[in-house]
Amino acid sequence: MPSHAQQIAISFIDQVFPSCQFALLAGSASRGEETPTSDLDLVLFDEQLPPYRESFIYEGTRVEAFIHNQNTYMEEFNREKEIGRPILGNMILEGMLLKEHESYFSILEAAKKHVSEGPIPLNAAYIQASRYFIGDLVDDFSDAKHKQEALITLNQLSLELPDFILRLNNQWSGRGKGLTRAFYTYDQKLADAFFESLEAFYRDENKEPFLQFTTEIYKPLGGFLFDGFSMGKNS
């Protein structure tokens, strides 16, 4: 018997997107892990519509609808390879099929290939820029005289650093809890060390574990960079 979330999703599809070829329930609701505040994430392929995203309240439930068609989903896959986050790819790959169409199966195969290939590797310019900008933030954190300044800087680093580690190693990244999951999937020991270094400052205002962790990440790349770094300079 369909779950409550599935029943709402099916009703929503029938009422709001009746012409769609196929529809998937993705995210926590597709795994039976939804909470009272969870959205219903729906992927809908409709050849009569352009690609877009729209949010709804339907029967008291928040619904996020991601609309695509067979001419646009590969463009989104290509964009995901650039930004390093396979949002649509994973939703198609892991989603629960609620409305079936023959085109779904070829798109599912394309999503499998897309996710298995991983993102586009970082180029030398990107790595060089990270060495400069992360190094600058690390200096700001190290030199911060007030806890509030150090917290803001560390919070920014806590998002940018694991994203860079994943991308540097040709791994998919993520946002929010997706970033945490991706980091732990890649290397549990490294992720534990990272979060322990954050906790050392949040709990004891001890900066050294995070500074040491970050220095070790960039050491094989030549360390942080300042002298000679440029952007937009004409040759």
Buried (B, 14 or more C-beta within 10 A) or exposed (E): EEBEBBEBBBEBBEEBBEEBBBBBBBBBBBEEEBEEEBBBBBBBBBEEBEBEEEEBEBEEBEBBBBBBBEEBBEEBBEEBBEBBBBBBBBBBBBBBBBBEEEBBEEBBEBBEEBBEBBBBEBEEEBBBBBBBBBBBBBBBBBEBEEEEEBBBBBEBBBEBBBBBBBBBEEBBBBEEEBBBEBBBEBBEEBBEBBBEBBEBBEEEEEBEBBBEBBEEBBEEEEEBBEEEBEEEEEE
